[in-house]
Amino acid sequence: RVSNLIDFIQLSLSDNSKACFGAFFGMGLMVKNLASRSELSGSNPSKVWRRRTIQRLLGIFMTEFDACLSESNSTVRELVDCLKMGESSDDLLCMCEEIDLSILVGVDQKFKSILIGLAHTFFALSAINVKLMKCVACTLIKLPWGSGKGFIMHNAYKACLDAEMFQQEDLSNAILDCTDVLRKAIADGSDMICSDALFALASLCSLSTANVQTETSLVVETIQKVLSDVSFGNDCKSISALAGCAIVGQVPGLTSFTPLAHQLVKKEVSLSVVKVLNETASNDSEELKCRDSATIGLGVLCAMKSSIRRVRKNRLVFEKTKQIDRGVDIEAIIQARDGSVLESILHEIQALLRMKSQHSHEDAAATNNKLSVLFSSLELIAMPGSFSRVIEMALSTTSRNDAEVKTSSVSLLISQLKSRRRIGFDGRGFVDLSTRLAKMPYQELTDLIGIGSLPIITKAIPDLLNQLPTSVCEGVLKNLWTLSQDEIIRNSSISSTEAFLLGLKKIMLDAVKNDPGSKQTISPAVLRALQKATIGYIFSDLCKNASPSNPVCMLNSENIWSSYIRCLEIIPVAVISESDVLKSEINLGNIYGIALCARVLSSMSGSSASNRTRKIETFIACQNYPGNSNNDIRVIDQIRAVLVASLAIAPQPQSETEMKESVMNIFEIMLVQGGKTFGLELLAIKVAFWWESLHVNEQSSINVPVQRVTKLSSFLIAKNICFQFQSLPCDVLIQFYDACIADLPFKLALLCGRWRISDDVSNRAKRICNDGIRLRATTPKSEARRLENSLTCLRDIVQFMTGEMLF
């Protein structure tokens, strides 16, 4: 039906003499609704259909856009093709930024209808392809003033700012341009350009983080001038009335579909706009069209005022002053058997909640303790969904410091999500409350449930997602993950992240169980969304927040990464291969995470573990060792990131052939890059792990004349050493690596002799050492110690392999 409707609309657009406002506005509304239901990415048939339908509608928009130009434009035609495919070409953005457009005479009304409809498609464009969105925005911004481009400026800049395609500097330049055009248009008496620039300036001011008081004053003054001056036309006056609404909030039908006042708008600005619109609407000498526009503007402002009240009311849903269920009657919710223990518990809970709602009862601590114990006793009992109102009331009437009651309330809520419902009991109330909590901002949520209760919710994602519609699951999952990351940033706690990953692991393990008698607990679409989230934004956030440079995670990241890697192992290879995040270029920000996941990632696209590990080792060995840090935290973090990543990649299992190739590869890099890289550190830790993994000892090498190996580095080697050592100060880490480097010559000489590569290794070591000797004179004192240690190691390698003494 939707496709047939689009076909009908497309046929109605063939006549350029008709404005077709309803058709274009309807298409904009369809695009917005198709994009707002849930995320558009993924291979779910519903998402694929919605994405293709949106691309078709956008193609129709831009085709009609091109038809209204004085000359058909090749850039616009290419943009149409890219929109239909959902992908941007390499040079399309440059072409759109340099485009020169002019409008066909006689299509003004139709062209403005196209722009108004297009203004509502930027959200969908950003979900499909942000580069395409920027191309469309740049094309529309290049339109001449007076064409109606003022109607799209707000949405175009807002979408590009949200997607970080534009910066605040770009917005400031646009506001400055609008200001200049507006002043010139007033001076020249150009109605169309004046109204266009005025609406654009009014709507853009709300997006700026800079001080735009001067521009706001100019908008108000211009509106007063236009509406009171008879020299301006009716169309200009009508748009000026709407510009007055735009400076106060979002105009329904133009910048949004719902009226919403800007948070930072000043009261005097609103009063000035109301005054001038009221004077125009009540002035009988004005044209009817102007009076109607002013009246409509007043109605829009009233709707904005109502929206402010509605937003405030929604924000206060959980607050005590607005708690509509304060007098909730538990007996009306659930009837317990007379004389039963449950009846006594419910009566006591009712009495305690009444006491808490009075704000003046004594012995609040005893009350909270009793309520906490009673809630805990109900966790094993299946309660009706309406009992969620009792939990909500307990949360809202408990102060933030009463953590015991908040924790027991959340625990009771989560316990009711278990699949053990009584006949006739509907648990949707608990699901609804849990979903609302999951969608709250971090600060509001912790104020309501307490800081310590968030892990209880994040760990319950298996029970929560099982009972939610597929279209809601992705959003709830992302919200819960965002909350857990906010907890790391704001409260230096990883409890919620650990709990989240444990819950995620449980979902994936349950999904892969081959029990023919078990019921599928989660839909394939949701499971795939979880898998893509795991290899997408979850991995990116872990690389940033669970890295060695984050002091919060230094001591506790092992549980986080172990759970994550277990989830990664369960995900099918085909899904992992689709990930752009895991296949992205290695850098200091993600090297630690990629090194930890190397064994699992090696299965992507059929690549061997050796190739994946070699790529990581090459990146580490190519990093230059920083000079004197002078306690520069950035330099210290760089050193720590490389050293800990080396500890993570070194234990990866390798065959003897792969180990030989790895040793030769590291020496080749040091030969090309010089001795100032981390190559020697990487080689030392790899050889140390290899030595311990094979338990090489003197007895197995009895035929070797000289075999001296200290036990200092070997004593510290363990498989999960990267987790144990990442909390150490950077200078202690360096001392450990120095111990490994000191042991390297003896171990490497023995191993290379077994592998029959002593000549190749000693030759490279000798050349690297000679290059380092020549650098002695020019090396700063701060780097002299490391250079000497490196030269000593290389010298000893050559000596033990060939007997030659370099210095």
ROGU-639135 format. One line per 3 residues: number of its first residue (from 0); for each residue x, y, z of C-alpha. Coordinates in pm, whole numbers. Example, Ala and Ser with C-alpha at 12.3 -4.5 7.8 and 13.67 -1.06 7.14 Angstrom:
<pts>
0 = 1230/-450/780; 1367/-106/714
</pts>
This chain:
<pts>
0 = 0/0/0; 283/238/81; 452/167/-253
3 = 124/228/-438; 76/554/-250; 426/670/-347
6 = 354/579/-710; 37/792/-699; 222/1086/-541
9 = 499/1065/-801; 246/1083/-1086; 90/1396/-934
12 = 421/1584/-941; 462/1597/-1319; 310/1946/-1356
15 = 559/2220/-1257; 284/2482/-1254; 131/2326/-941
18 = 284/2380/-597; 193/2025/-482; 264/2129/-122
21 = 61/1844/23; 250/1583/-179; 595/1705/-78
24 = 497/1763/284; 344/1415/295; 662/1260/152
27 = 868/1440/418; 635/1305/686; 665/952/542
30 = 1045/970/542; 1052/1088/902; 813/817/1022
33 = 997/542/834; 1325/647/995; 1200/708/1348
36 = 1058/361/1423; 1401/205/1489; 1753/198/1350
39 = 1784/156/974; 2107/-43/970; 2095/-420/948
42 = 1976/-696/719; 1632/-740/876; 1379/-744/587
45 = 1172/-471/752; 1475/-245/788; 1589/-315/432
48 = 1242/-221/301; 1225/97/507; 1576/197/400
51 = 1501/140/30; 1169/324/55; 1339/623/216
54 = 1607/622/-56; 1335/614/-322; 1152/910/-165
57 = 1475/1107/-137; 1544/1033/-502; 1199/1169/-595
60 = 1265/1484/-391; 1596/1559/-561; 1461/1467/-908
63 = 1185/1725/-868; 1445/1963/-724; 1651/1927/-1042
66 = 1341/1979/-1258; 1287/2321/-1097; 1636/2447/-1183
69 = 1688/2676/-1477; 1926/2415/-1620; 1947/2049/-1526
72 = 2257/2006/-1311; 2493/1707/-1348; 2593/1725/-981
75 = 2230/1706/-870; 2170/1412/-1103; 2469/1228/-960
78 = 2340/1309/-612; 2005/1153/-707; 2181/833/-818
81 = 2383/820/-495; 2069/871/-285; 1896/582/-458
84 = 2198/358/-388; 2254/491/-35; 2625/550/-98
87 = 2830/860/-173; 3091/880/-448; 3444/999/-370
90 = 3426/1347/-523; 3055/1417/-474; 3104/1638/-168
93 = 3355/1863/-345; 3113/1898/-637; 2824/1988/-406
96 = 3033/2249/-223; 3118/2421/-553; 2775/2392/-717
99 = 2610/2697/-875; 2231/2689/-889; 1956/2910/-1025
102 = 1578/2858/-1013; 1344/2829/-1310; 1099/3118/-1343
105 = 742/3034/-1240; 812/2743/-1005; 865/2945/-685
108 = 579/2788/-490; 660/2432/-596; 1029/2483/-514
111 = 950/2610/-165; 722/2309/-115; 1013/2081/-209
114 = 1242/2254/39; 989/2236/323; 944/1863/261
117 = 1320/1806/233; 1376/1984/565; 1219/1688/744
120 = 1440/1423/580; 1778/1503/738; 1728/1267/1030
123 = 1668/980/790; 1964/1088/575; 2196/1081/875
126 = 2081/726/955; 2151/608/599; 2477/787/518
129 = 2614/1097/692; 2831/1184/391; 2523/1189/168
132 = 2348/1405/427; 2630/1659/412; 2620/1654/30
135 = 2246/1732/33; 2294/2002/298; 2577/2169/103
138 = 2370/2161/-216; 2069/2325/-51; 2282/2583/129
141 = 2427/2689/-209; 2081/2797/-330; 2035/3170/-394
144 = 1864/3379/-127; 1496/3432/-192; 1447/3077/-318
147 = 1311/2957/17; 1633/2804/144; 1573/2973/480
150 = 1320/2697/553; 1587/2424/543; 1880/2602/710
153 = 1789/2503/1068; 1740/2132/1003; 2039/2110/767
156 = 2282/2265/1015; 2134/2083/1315; 2168/1742/1149
159 = 2524/1813/1031; 2625/1945/1373; 2481/1639/1546
162 = 2670/1412/1305; 2988/1624/1345; 2986/1697/971
165 = 2976/2070/1055; 3145/2253/1340; 3024/2552/1541
168 = 3255/2767/1332; 3056/2673/1020; 2735/2772/1200
171 = 2886/3104/1308; 2983/3179/948; 2631/3096/832
174 = 2478/3327/1096; 2716/3604/991; 2622/3553/625
177 = 2248/3564/709; 2301/3884/904; 2481/4055/616
180 = 2222/3941/361; 1934/4053/584; 2074/4403/636
183 = 2145/4446/265; 1797/4319/172; 1634/4570/409
186 = 1842/4849/261; 1756/4742/-96; 1389/4677/-19
189 = 1401/4316/-145; 1103/4141/17; 1180/3783/-87
192 = 1546/3790/18; 1461/3973/342; 1200/3717/452
195 = 1423/3424/351; 1729/3551/540; 1516/3658/837
198 = 1365/3312/888; 1705/3147/840; 1872/3375/1095
201 = 1590/3331/1347; 1604/2951/1328; 1985/2927/1330
204 = 2039/3137/1643; 1903/2860/1866; 2173/2616/1746
207 = 2470/2836/1829; 2669/2787/2148; 2816/3139/2109
210 = 2657/3464/2224; 2403/3558/1954; 2229/3836/2146
213 = 2309/4089/1872; 2161/3865/1601; 1855/3790/1815
216 = 1795/4161/1867; 1831/4217/1491; 1566/3951/1424
219 = 1318/4107/1669; 1381/4457/1536; 1341/4340/1176
222 = 1015/4163/1255; 881/4481/1416; 993/4688/1119
225 = 849/4456/854; 512/4410/1025; 466/4784/1085
228 = 596/4913/749; 346/4926/463; 626/4908/203
231 = 675/4536/269; 450/4286/91; 205/4045/248
234 = 423/3738/181; 718/3900/353; 503/3994/651
237 = 360/3642/679; 705/3481/685; 824/3745/933
240 = 546/3638/1170; 672/3279/1143; 1028/3403/1198
243 = 907/3546/1528; 799/3196/1627; 1130/3051/1503
246 = 1334/3276/1734; 1131/3142/2030; 1118/2773/1937
249 = 1071/2514/1664; 793/2596/1419; 567/2295/1355
252 = 565/2196/989; 881/2391/908; 1163/2306/1150
255 = 986/2016/1323; 649/1848/1355; 593/1948/1716
258 = 612/2297/1869; 893/2314/2123; 1039/2628/2281
261 = 1415/2669/2290; 1560/2610/2636; 1779/2924/2636
264 = 1534/3172/2486; 1503/3484/2702; 1174/3597/2842
267 = 1207/3951/2701; 1251/3809/2349; 933/3603/2382
270 = 739/3900/2518; 860/4122/2234; 748/3871/1973
273 = 410/3822/2142; 359/4198/2157; 431/4264/1788
276 = 221/3965/1674; -69/4072/1896; -57/4427/1759
279 = -56/4298/1401; -338/4048/1461; -562/4316/1618
282 = -486/4589/1362; -790/4620/1137; -598/4831/885
285 = -369/4537/805; -441/4296/521; -634/3984/620
288 = -341/3759/521; -107/3943/758; -357/3933/1045
291 = -412/3561/990; -37/3492/989; 8/3686/1313
294 = -284/3496/1470; -137/3163/1363; 195/3276/1512
297 = 26/3349/1845; -129/3002/1837; 211/2846/1773
300 = 357/3035/2068; 75/2910/2289; 151/2556/2177
303 = 519/2612/2262; 421/2725/2610; 209/2415/2651
306 = 498/2197/2533; 724/2347/2801; 475/2244/3067
309 = 444/1898/2915; 822/1849/2908; 853/1963/3267
312 = 577/1726/3367; 749/1434/3194; 1074/1516/3366
315 = 901/1508/3703; 733/1170/3651; 955/1005/3910
318 = 982/1302/4147; 800/1297/4478; 611/1624/4420
321 = 446/1482/4106; 404/1121/4218; 47/1041/4123
324 = 63/702/4289; 161/838/4629; -152/699/4784
327 = -132/367/4603; -355/101/4756; -169/-230/4768
330 = -482/-421/4865; -644/-313/4539; -344/-446/4346
333 = -315/-791/4500; -542/-984/4734; -350/-1215/4970
336 = -514/-1502/5157; -646/-1400/5497; -400/-1474/5774
339 = -118/-1559/5534; 239/-1433/5570; 204/-1250/5238
342 = -94/-1056/5372; 112/-941/5672; 402/-837/5449
345 = 177/-633/5217; 2/-459/5510; 337/-368/5659
348 = 468/-234/5325; 153/-22/5288; 200/128/5634
351 = 571/197/5578; 508/371/5244; 245/595/5407
354 = 498/690/5674; 763/768/5413; 523/990/5215
357 = 460/1211/5520; 822/1344/5519; 805/1402/5896
360 = 806/1054/6045; 1071/971/6300; 1325/692/6283
363 = 1351/696/5903; 1648/457/5915; 1440/187/6086
366 = 1158/238/5836; 1393/205/5540; 1553/-105/5688
369 = 1215/-273/5739; 1100/-183/5389; 1421/-320/5242
372 = 1383/-652/5422; 1017/-684/5319; 1098/-614/4953
375 = 1371/-875/4963; 1125/-1132/5096; 900/-1078/4791
378 = 1168/-1150/4530; 1080/-1519/4505; 707/-1450/4469
381 = 548/-1371/4132; 363/-1040/4176; 110/-879/3938
384 = 250/-618/3700; 55/-340/3871; 277/-392/4176
387 = 541/-197/3980; 361/117/4100; 455/23/4455
390 = 821/-13/4355; 806/317/4166; 659/490/4468
393 = 925/345/4697; 1199/472/4467; 1051/820/4432
396 = 985/872/4804; 1331/757/4913; 1614/1005/4935
399 = 1931/948/4738; 2124/856/5052; 1891/564/5139
402 = 2078/321/4915; 1944/12/5093; 1581/75/4999
405 = 1670/174/4643; 1879/-138/4592; 1611/-368/4734
408 = 1346/-196/4520; 1548/-244/4202; 1629/-604/4298
411 = 1259/-674/4348; 1179/-514/4012; 1439/-724/3827
414 = 1333/-1042/4006; 984/-998/3861; 1123/-1008/3506
417 = 1197/-1378/3544; 978/-1607/3336; 772/-1751/3622
420 = 437/-1576/3596; 123/-1687/3774; -185/-1764/3569
423 = -381/-1442/3536; -87/-1221/3636; 41/-978/3374
426 = 403/-872/3422; 406/-591/3165; 411/-330/3439
429 = 757/-446/3550; 882/-454/3190; 746/-104/3128
432 = 909/38/3443; 1241/-132/3362; 1233/8/3009
435 = 1161/359/3132; 1450/336/3377; 1682/212/3100
438 = 1595/513/2882; 1664/775/3150; 1978/993/3143
441 = 2251/877/3379; 2222/1154/3637; 1843/1130/3664
444 = 1860/752/3686; 2121/744/3963; 1928/1008/4156
447 = 1626/780/4140; 1773/430/4195; 2108/511/4356
450 = 2456/461/4216; 2493/103/4338; 2175/-27/4172
453 = 2271/29/3809; 2466/-302/3779; 2152/-488/3886
456 = 1968/-347/3584; 2249/-395/3332; 2300/-758/3434
459 = 1931/-826/3376; 1941/-758/3001; 1866/-1127/2915
462 = 1539/-1119/3113; 1447/-770/2991; 1519/-813/2619
465 = 1329/-1143/2611; 1008/-956/2693; 1050/-649/2471
468 = 939/-602/2109; 1217/-643/1854; 1196/-277/1749
471 = 1264/-160/2106; 1543/-400/2202; 1823/-226/2011
474 = 1751/111/2167; 1727/-30/2520; 2053/-222/2475
477 = 2237/87/2356; 2094/299/2638; 2206/48/2902
480 = 2555/31/2751; 2575/412/2746; 2472/420/3112
483 = 2745/171/3203; 3006/381/3022; 2879/696/3192
486 = 2935/518/3524; 3302/465/3434; 3345/829/3336
489 = 3147/990/3617; 3181/757/3913; 3500/563/3831
492 = 3319/230/3857; 3319/-61/3613; 3056/-269/3794
495 = 2782/-192/3543; 3009/-266/3246; 3104/-603/3395
498 = 2740/-684/3467; 2634/-577/3116; 2891/-801/2947
501 = 2797/-1094/3171; 2433/-1052/3068; 2532/-1020/2703
504 = 2742/-1335/2727; 2449/-1525/2878; 2220/-1425/2592
507 = 2470/-1540/2330; 2548/-1866/2508; 2177/-1948/2541
510 = 2128/-1872/2172; 2394/-2120/2055; 2284/-2411/2276
513 = 2180/-2704/2062; 1899/-2825/2283; 1613/-2929/2052
516 = 1367/-2918/2339; 1454/-2566/2449; 1251/-2267/2338
519 = 1421/-1985/2149; 1438/-1703/2405; 1538/-1420/2175
522 = 1452/-1341/1814; 1716/-1383/1540; 1686/-1012/1455
525 = 1763/-907/1812; 2046/-1160/1835; 2206/-1021/1520
528 = 2165/-667/1654; 2344/-773/1975; 2623/-931/1773
531 = 2672/-620/1560; 2666/-400/1869; 2933/-621/2029
534 = 3172/-582/1736; 3072/-219/1685; 3024/52/1945
537 = 3087/-181/2242; 3437/-266/2115; 3510/102/2041
540 = 3401/212/2387; 3602/-65/2556; 3915/41/2368
543 = 3861/391/2502; 3732/329/2855; 3889/-8/2947
546 = 4239/71/2826; 4562/84/3030; 4556/465/3015
549 = 4230/471/3215; 4319/450/3587; 3967/328/3669
552 = 4015/5/3473; 4381/-64/3550; 4308/-313/3827
555 = 3986/-466/3702; 3989/-486/3324; 4055/-862/3310
558 = 3693/-953/3387; 3567/-701/3132; 3788/-818/2848
561 = 3748/-1187/2933; 3370/-1157/2910; 3395/-956/2591
564 = 3632/-1206/2425; 3397/-1490/2522; 3112/-1305/2348
567 = 3335/-1249/2046; 3412/-1619/2024; 3042/-1702/2001
570 = 2967/-1456/1718; 2969/-1618/1372; 3267/-1544/1148
573 = 3037/-1399/880; 2910/-1131/1122; 3261/-1046/1244
576 = 3379/-1010/885; 3117/-739/825; 3253/-518/1104
579 = 3427/-199/997; 3536/-128/1355; 3733/-449/1406
582 = 3893/-418/1063; 3981/-51/1107; 4336/74/1098
585 = 4538/-4/1410; 4627/297/1624; 4736/370/1980
588 = 4374/404/2084; 4267/52/1982; 4596/-145/1980
591 = 4535/-289/2327; 4185/-416/2245; 4289/-555/1906
594 = 4590/-729/2062; 4370/-896/2324; 4121/-1008/2059
597 = 4384/-1113/1803; 4319/-1485/1837; 3946/-1443/1772
600 = 3992/-1180/1501; 4227/-1409/1313; 3923/-1602/1193
603 = 3796/-1306/991; 3787/-1355/615; 3986/-1677/645
606 = 4305/-1500/747; 4550/-1696/959; 4638/-1611/1315
609 = 4993/-1548/1197; 4892/-1272/956; 4675/-1096/1212
612 = 4938/-1122/1485; 5210/-1010/1244; 5014/-696/1159
615 = 4984/-604/1526; 5351/-680/1595; 5455/-468/1298
618 = 5257/-171/1430; 5418/-205/1775; 5769/-250/1638
621 = 5732/58/1417; 5642/291/1704; 5923/528/1795
624 = 6021/533/2160; 5949/887/2294; 6236/1089/2430
627 = 6240/1268/2764; 5881/1275/2882; 5925/1535/3159
630 = 5625/1369/3324; 5414/1448/3016; 5104/1237/3071
633 = 5051/1193/2696; 5400/1049/2648; 5359/822/2950
636 = 5024/697/2816; 5185/631/2477; 5465/425/2632
639 = 5219/237/2854; 4985/163/2561; 5263/9/2352
642 = 5422/-188/2636; 5094/-334/2763; 4984/-415/2406
645 = 5312/-606/2368; 5228/-802/2683; 4886/-879/2532
648 = 5011/-1001/2193; 5319/-1190/2314; 5131/-1491/2466
651 = 4936/-1552/2141; 5009/-1915/2035; 5253/-1949/1744
654 = 5428/-2237/1575; 5807/-2255/1554; 5797/-2139/1192
657 = 5576/-1842/1280; 5804/-1752/1567; 6110/-1755/1339
660 = 5930/-1534/1087; 5824/-1299/1365; 6183/-1263/1493
663 = 6312/-1191/1143; 6030/-942/1080; 6108/-745/1397
666 = 6480/-730/1308; 6392/-608/957; 6179/-329/1105
669 = 6456/-224/1345; 6700/-228/1056; 6481/10/854
672 = 6339/224/1136; 6649/235/1355; 6702/139/1716
675 = 6465/402/1860; 6153/190/1814; 5983/-52/2052
678 = 6112/-344/1844; 6365/-465/2101; 6104/-457/2381
681 = 5859/-655/2170; 6126/-909/2074; 6236/-952/2435
684 = 5888/-1019/2569; 5802/-1258/2283; 6117/-1461/2338
687 = 6053/-1464/2714; 5701/-1606/2663; 5822/-1856/2405
690 = 6101/-1968/2640; 5865/-2033/2927; 5597/-2196/2710
693 = 5844/-2462/2596; 6018/-2489/2936; 6361/-2450/2779
696 = 6628/-2529/3040; 6991/-2622/3075; 6927/-2998/3064
699 = 6759/-2979/2724; 7058/-2779/2598; 7339/-2987/2752
702 = 7537/-2983/2430; 7565/-2603/2429; 7906/-2490/2567
705 = 7783/-2169/2730; 7425/-2122/2842; 7360/-1851/3094
708 = 7005/-1733/3151; 6887/-1532/3450; 6557/-1612/3613
711 = 6451/-1253/3682; 6227/-1205/3378; 6125/-1573/3367
714 = 6007/-1555/3726; 5750/-1288/3632; 5615/-1437/3308
717 = 5249/-1551/3316; 4982/-1591/3050; 4761/-1304/3174
720 = 5052/-1080/3259; 4906/-784/3067; 4618/-762/3318
723 = 4847/-806/3618; 5105/-552/3502; 4890/-280/3344
726 = 4830/-114/3684; 5203/-76/3749; 5365/268/3716
729 = 5519/327/3376; 5874/332/3515; 5820/-10/3677
732 = 5696/-149/3347; 6012/-16/3182; 6225/-189/3448
735 = 6050/-519/3377; 6119/-481/3006; 6482/-397/3085
738 = 6506/-731/3270; 6362/-912/2967; 6608/-731/2736
741 = 6897/-828/2966; 6795/-1195/2934; 6729/-1171/2558
744 = 7083/-1238/2416; 7128/-1574/2590; 6779/-1701/2507
747 = 6776/-1572/2150; 7120/-1718/2075; 7008/-2063/2185
750 = 6676/-2046/1997; 6829/-1911/1676; 7086/-2188/1686
753 = 6807/-2445/1700; 6617/-2269/1421; 6933/-2234/1206
756 = 6890/-1859/1159; 7187/-1743/1370; 7374/-1596/1073
759 = 7077/-1392/949; 6990/-1261/1295; 7348/-1181/1396
762 = 7405/-997/1067; 7102/-775/1122; 7183/-722/1489
765 = 7537/-617/1396; 7415/-361/1140; 7159/-217/1383
768 = 7425/-198/1654; 7672/-19/1426; 7404/235/1331
771 = 7340/295/1702; 7709/343/1778; 7722/623/1521
774 = 7430/794/1698; 7598/799/2038; 7752/1143/1999
777 = 7426/1313/1897; 7194/1131/2139; 7050/1353/2419
780 = 7138/1258/2773; 6776/1170/2846; 6790/895/2580
783 = 7150/785/2636; 7063/519/2897; 6814/338/2673
786 = 7053/356/2378; 7333/198/2581; 7103/-81/2702
789 = 6998/-151/2344; 7356/-150/2215; 7466/-382/2495
792 = 7185/-624/2413; 7263/-622/2040; 7634/-659/2108
795 = 7573/-961/2330; 7342/-1115/2069; 7619/-1093/1810
798 = 7882/-1217/2057; 7681/-1523/2167; 7596/-1614/1809
801 = 7931/-1550/1633; 8185/-1481/1906; 8260/-1139/1754
804 = 8310/-846/1997; 8170/-522/1852; 8288/-283/2126
</pts>
